[in-house]
Amino acid sequence: MNKDSFINKIRIKSSFDKQTAENVFSVTFDEIKKSVIKKKFLLIDEIGFFSVEHREMKTIIDGNKKAEFLLPPKDKLVFKPSDTFINMLKD
């Protein structure tokens, strides 16, 4: 599920218009990001587990251009949804 489909689910399951649903999504995930940055993980029982995954720097070779590119190290947010959350989204 991507961001747009998640926002659409919020809109459908609530009485919110599209802009309000987008605001709810943004504020909620901004707060989750802040918490995960501080603690490196966050567990919300009914929703799931958020954590930070670190990707080391690596070299990518583009065969078409015969060139090498360096991908810088990066931290990304990883989400593992709970079974309860998955079932809520199916309804």
NORHUCOR-V902887 format. One record per residue. RES is the residue in one small letter. PHI is phi in whole degrees, -180 to 180 (* if undefined). D_LAST is the distance of its C-alpha to the last C-alpha in whole Angstrom. Layout:
BEGIN
RES&PHI&D_LAST, RES&PHI&D_LAST
END
This chain:
BEGIN
m&*&15, n&-99&17, k&-58&18, d&-64&18, s&-70&14, f&-66&13, i&-62&15, n&-63&13, k&-62&10, i&-60&12, r&-63&14, i&-68&11, k&-83&9, s&-129&13, s&-97&16, f&-77&18, d&-80&20, k&-61&20, q&-63&23, t&-66&21, a&-62&18, e&-64&20, n&-65&23, v&-59&20, f&-60&19, s&-62&23, v&-64&24, t&-61&21, f&-75&22, d&-65&26, e&-67&26, i&-62&24, k&-60&27, k&-60&30, s&-66&29, v&-68&28, i&-62&32, k&-68&33, k&-106&32, k&75&31, f&-162&28, l&-154&25, l&-115&23, i&-116&20, d&-47&19, e&-83&15, i&-110&15, g&154&17, f&-117&21, f&-110&23, s&-148&26, v&-106&29, e&-115&30, h&-96&34, r&-108&35, e&-71&39, m&-67&41, k&-143&41, t&-103&43, i&-113&42, i&-108&44, d&-96&44, g&-65&46, n&-68&46, k&-95&48, k&52&49, a&-135&48, e&-108&47, f&-127&44, l&-97&44, l&-94&40, p&-69&40, p&-62&39, k&-152&35, d&-101&33, k&-130&29, l&-84&26, v&-116&24, f&-126&20, k&-116&19, p&-70&15, s&-78&15, d&-61&13, t&-61&11, f&-66&10, i&-60&9, n&-67&7, m&-64&6, l&-72&6, k&-72&4, d&-68&0
END
